């Protein structure tokens, strides 16, 4: 079964970016807890994985995350997006399984920041700069109801450098993040990605 690849119109990406930058409110949060290690005991890199490759990126993904249909995606999935360097167009492959819905958050700004930095690293990128995190009022993103944070992040990948506005939807039990940004020097080209952060591993060959 082949991966399902669709085109995502730029207006949708732009709308998501607008959403990420609009509306701001403070949330009550507990003292920062800088690790969720207890929740990740026994987790490791998936043994059965498949590779999703473009001219710019190569991701090693659990097979259960790939080949979701649109119908399945609407009820139990989410989107992983990437910029295809060869065409400079934004595409997505629906390859992430979402197994539960977040109804709130108890994470501090520091925890959000750490989760999002880990998200970038898990994607095979190097974090150059991460700054100005702002926690916003709760929203619903793809059926996941939670608070979200925006922050500025400059990251490196072997072939491109992205400057991102990072939108995270997360709590301590269910962590998700999506980045919306542009290829360096190509401000009209948007790139985004969404990954399950409940436990972390590095995607590598």
C-alpha positions, 0 to 999 in steps of 0.5 A: 500500500502506497503512502497517501500524499496530497496537496495542501493549498497555501491558503490553508497553511496561511490560515493556520499561521494566522491562527497561531499568531492570533489571540493571546491569553495567560494560563495558570500552570504548576511549577515546571517539571522538566521531564516526562520520563516516568510516562515514557518507561519502556518506550523505544524506537519502533522496530517496524518502520517505513521511510518517507522521503522527499528531496529535502527530508527523510523520515523513518516512521512507524508503519502504523503511522503511514497509509492512513486514509482521510476517513481514518485520519479524521477520527484517529489521525493527524497530519505530518507536513513537510516542504518538498525542496525539489518543487518548493511546494508544501505537501503533506502525508497523513502518517500520524496516529492520534489515540486520545484527545486532550481536554486541557493542559497542566503544563508550564511554559517551560515544559511547553518549550522543552517539548517543542525543542524535543519535537524539532530534534526528533525530526532530525533538525538541530535547534539553533535558536528557540525564544519568546514562548507565549502560551495562548488560550485553548483552541481545537486543532484537528479534534485535539482540544488543548492550550497552545504555545507559539515561539520563534525557532531557527533550526538547521537540517542538512539541506535547508534552514527553516525559521519557524513559528512553532505551534504546540498542542500538548499536556503532560499525557498527550503531547503534539506539536506543529511548526509553521514557517518558511524556507530561509530566503523563500518567505512565501514557502510555508512548511509545517509538521505535526508529530506525536510527542508522548515519548521521544526517540530520534528518527535516524537510519 
